[in-house]
Amino acid sequence: AAGVSRGDVIFTSGATESNNLALLGLEAHGRRTGRLHLVSTQIEHHAVLEPLAELRRRGFEVTLVPPTPGGWVDPEAVAAALRPDTLLVSVMHVNNETGVIQPVRQIAEVLASHPAYLHVDAAQGFGKATSDLRHPRIDLLSISGHKLCAPKGIGALLARRREGKRPPLQPLMFGGGQERGLRPGTLPVPLIAALGAAVELAETEAEDRTRRMVKFRRRLLEGLAPLRPMVNGDSDRSLPYLVNLSFPGHDAETVIEAWERLAAISDGAACTSQSATCSHVLAAMGLGGERAAGAVRLSWCHLTAEPDYRAMVEALQNAG
């Protein structure tokens, strides 16, 4: 699906582990070569931001590129952040809170003449919008099985060869020679087989699934229109299976409680007593105040049954 051979696939427990292996696994190479600078974005999943924070604690410099107000990162901003000592650029494929697609193909092209490795966290978009992920300049690609309807607990890191050489990763765990020594332990063969089947189905059913998800999104926004929802993120750059909405006059907690028995939703990155802001993604996009505090995330797949939109509207209207 991503244009790599079996020898380039390292099976993991999911994208979080894959991200950690991709980022922390390059640490030793960075030290050997004196390349101690990393570039990423302010809207990454915590499974990327936290390994980057750990590398910063270990002496690396990290530049986090801000997004545009539409929730996507300008490739030229990534290019401007590059330095001669940049070891790695890590940019997600699809944002997990807004569904906005990041221009990973254009970022790959920006890196054509730079030696930095390019890592893409493709957990949200792999199997749904895979064409850009086949770009040969993408060195490392993280995926999660459960995002493709495979069982939880299986994923992979794709380590594409450049000029015949794989990225110089070092293992995070030790104790066996499995997965070319990068991920020791007995392989979960049933989970791997299920992941393979899920990827194959995602490819063969891609057009039909996309049609269903586009229809679902349209009917969702039409059904909730009486609540005057505001879409957070550039709709023209988003995949049709995830939307981030704010409802005027309602905070996220009120929305979640009103729809408790009608739909499963989340507030993305919850506001906490330890933080003055809600979602780090929306904050980076410049959204604040009531709009950010009221933002909720809804997602679906080709198997999701449509909820009762009229009941959802009435429940929130009655919530005050």
QUITAPE-V493941 format. One record per backbone hydrogen bond with DSSP energy under -0.5 kcal/mol. NH is the residue of the N-H (numbers start at 0). CO is the residue of the C=O. Records with the same first field share a line. If there is no record, write none. Layout:
NH: CO / CO
This chain:
7: 4
8: 5
9: 7 / 156
10: 8
11: 154
17: 13
18: 14
19: 15
20: 16
21: 17
22: 18
23: 19
24: 19 / 20
25: 22
26: 23
29: 25
30: 26
31: 27
32: 28
33: 29
34: 29
35: 33
36: 84
37: 60
38: 87
39: 62
41: 64
43: 40
47: 44
48: 44
49: 45
51: 47
52: 48
53: 49
54: 50
55: 51
56: 52
57: 53
58: 55
59: 54
60: 35
62: 37
63: 61
64: 39 / 62
67: 71
70: 67
76: 73
77: 73
78: 74
79: 75
80: 76 / 77
81: 77 / 78
85: 82
86: 36
87: 36
88: 116
89: 38
90: 118
92: 120
93: 120
94: 99
98: 94
100: 236
101: 92
103: 101
106: 102
107: 103
108: 104
109: 105
110: 106
111: 108
113: 110
116: 86
118: 88 / 116
119: 139
121: 119 / 141
125: 121
127: 124
128: 124
132: 129
133: 130
134: 131
137: 134
138: 117 / 136
139: 117
140: 157
141: 119
142: 155
144: 153
146: 143
147: 144
148: 145
149: 144
153: 150
154: 11
155: 142
156: 9
157: 140
158: 7 / 156
159: 138 / 157
161: 164
162: 160
164: 161
168: 166
169: 24
171: 181
179: 176
180: 176 / 177
181: 178
182: 177
188: 186
190: 187
191: 187
192: 188
193: 189
194: 190
195: 191
196: 192
197: 193
198: 194
199: 195
200: 196
201: 197
202: 198
203: 199
204: 200
205: 202
208: 204
209: 205
210: 206
211: 207
212: 208
213: 209
214: 210
215: 211
216: 212
217: 213
218: 214
219: 215
220: 216
221: 217
222: 218
223: 219
224: 221
226: 223
227: 224
229: 245
230: 228
231: 243
232: 230
233: 69
234: 232
236: 233
237: 234
238: 98
241: 238
242: 297
244: 242 / 295
245: 229
247: 227 / 245
249: 246
251: 292
254: 250
255: 251
256: 252
257: 253
258: 254
259: 256
261: 258
262: 258
264: 262
265: 296
268: 266
269: 267
274: 271
282: 278
283: 279
284: 280
285: 282
286: 281
290: 287
291: 287
292: 288
293: 289
294: 291
295: 244
296: 265
297: 242
299: 240
303: 300
308: 306
311: 307
312: 308
313: 309
314: 310
315: 311
316: 312
317: 313
318: 314
319: 316
